[in-house]
C-alpha cells in the first residue's frame, strides 16, 4: 500500500514545504541582520495566527511576513500576501504588542519574498511598509 503524504504548497509534501519555509525564514533573518535589524522574535503564535519575524530597525518595530518559493512558476512569493493576510498581520502585530514590553516610535509591516533557485544563492526581495 502506498504511503499517503500530506501535501503543502503547490502539491509539495508538507514536510518538504515546511523545510523550504523554515530555510526561507533563516535566509530572511540573515538578510535583516545584515541590514542592521535586530531580530526580536520568530514564529510567534497566538490564537489569531503566527508572526514569522518581529524585528527592530532603529526606532521602528517591524512585523515581517516571510514567503518562500523554489520558483516563480505559480507566481512570486509576495503575490501570496493578500489583503486579508495583511489585515491579519495588523491584528497579530497588535496582539504581539499587548503581550510584550516593547515600545517603538513607529511600527511597520514588511514582506520578505525569498526565492530558492535549484542552483545558486537565494534571493530576497524586501518590501517595506506594505500595510
C-alpha positions as CSV (number, residue, x, y, z in Angstrom):
1,X,0.0,0.0,0.0
2,X,1.3,3.5,-0.9
3,X,2.1,5.9,1.8
4,X,-0.2,8.9,2.0
5,X,1.9,12.1,2.4
6,X,0.1,15.3,3.3
7,X,0.6,17.9,0.6
8,X,1.7,21.5,1.2
9,X,2.0,24.4,-1.3
10,X,2.0,23.6,-5.0
11,X,1.5,19.8,-4.3
12,X,4.7,19.6,-2.4
13,X,4.8,17.1,0.6
14,X,4.0,19.0,3.8
15,X,7.4,18.2,5.4
16,X,9.2,19.5,2.3
17,X,7.1,22.7,2.2
18,X,7.8,23.2,5.9
19,X,11.6,22.7,5.4
20,X,11.5,25.2,2.5
21,X,9.6,27.7,4.6
22,X,12.0,27.3,7.6
23,X,15.0,27.8,5.4
24,X,13.5,30.9,3.8
25,X,12.9,32.3,7.3
26,X,16.5,31.8,8.2
27,X,17.6,33.5,5.0
28,X,15.2,36.4,5.7
29,X,16.6,36.8,9.2
30,X,20.1,36.8,8.0
31,X,19.1,39.4,5.4
32,X,17.6,41.6,8.1
33,X,20.6,41.3,10.4
34,X,23.0,42.2,7.5
35,X,20.9,45.3,7.1
36,X,21.3,46.2,10.8
37,X,18.0,45.0,12.1
38,X,17.7,43.3,15.5
39,X,15.5,40.2,15.3
40,X,13.4,40.1,18.4
41,X,11.1,37.2,17.8
42,X,10.5,34.3,15.3
43,X,7.4,32.2,14.7
44,X,5.4,33.9,17.5
45,X,1.9,32.3,17.8
46,X,-1.3,33.2,19.4
47,X,-5.0,32.3,18.8
48,X,-5.1,34.7,15.8
49,X,-2.2,33.1,13.9
50,X,1.6,33.4,13.6
51,X,4.1,36.2,13.0
52,X,7.1,35.0,11.1
53,X,9.6,37.6,12.3
54,X,9.5,40.6,14.6
55,X,12.5,42.9,14.3
56,X,13.7,46.4,15.3
57,X,15.0,48.8,12.6
58,X,16.3,51.7,14.5
59,X,13.3,53.3,16.2
60,X,10.8,51.2,14.1
61,X,9.3,47.9,15.2
62,X,8.9,45.7,12.1
63,X,6.5,42.8,11.7
64,X,7.7,40.6,8.8
65,X,5.8,38.1,6.7
66,X,8.2,35.7,5.0
67,X,7.1,34.0,1.8
68,X,9.4,31.4,0.3
69,X,9.2,29.7,-3.1
70,X,11.5,27.5,-5.0
71,X,10.4,29.1,-8.3
72,X,8.0,31.7,-9.7
73,X,6.1,29.0,-11.6
74,X,2.9,29.8,-9.5
75,X,3.7,33.5,-9.1
76,X,6.2,35.3,-7.0
77,X,6.3,34.8,-3.2
78,X,5.0,38.3,-2.5
79,X,1.9,37.6,-4.5
80,X,0.7,35.2,-1.8
81,X,0.3,38.1,0.6
82,X,-3.3,39.1,0.1
83,X,-5.3,41.9,1.7
84,X,-6.9,39.6,4.2
85,X,-3.5,38.3,5.1
86,X,-2.3,41.9,5.6
87,X,-5.3,42.6,7.8
88,X,-4.5,39.5,9.9
89,X,-0.9,40.7,10.2
90,X,-2.1,44.0,11.6
91,X,-4.2,42.2,14.2
92,X,-1.3,39.9,15.1
93,X,1.0,43.0,15.5
94,X,-1.4,44.5,18.0
95,X,-1.6,41.1,19.9
96,X,2.2,40.9,20.0
97,X,2.5,44.4,21.3
98,X,-0.1,43.7,24.0
99,X,2.0,40.7,25.1
100,X,5.4,42.2,25.0
101,X,7.0,45.2,26.7
102,X,8.4,46.7,23.6
103,X,7.9,50.4,22.8
104,X,8.6,52.0,19.5
105,X,8.1,55.3,17.8
106,X,6.9,53.7,14.6
107,X,5.5,50.3,13.5
108,X,5.8,48.8,10.0
109,X,4.7,45.6,8.2
110,X,7.2,44.3,5.7
111,X,7.2,41.3,3.3
112,X,10.3,39.3,2.6
113,X,9.9,37.4,-0.6
114,X,12.6,34.6,-0.7
115,X,13.3,32.6,-3.8
116,X,15.4,29.5,-3.5
117,X,16.6,28.5,-7.0
118,X,17.7,25.0,-7.8
119,X,21.2,26.3,-8.1
120,X,22.9,29.5,-6.8
121,X,22.1,31.7,-3.9
122,X,18.7,32.5,-2.5
123,X,17.4,36.0,-3.3
124,X,15.4,38.2,-1.0
125,X,13.1,41.0,-2.2
126,X,12.4,43.1,0.9
127,X,9.2,45.1,0.5
128,X,9.0,47.7,3.3
129,X,5.8,49.2,4.7
130,X,3.3,47.1,2.7
131,X,0.4,47.7,5.2
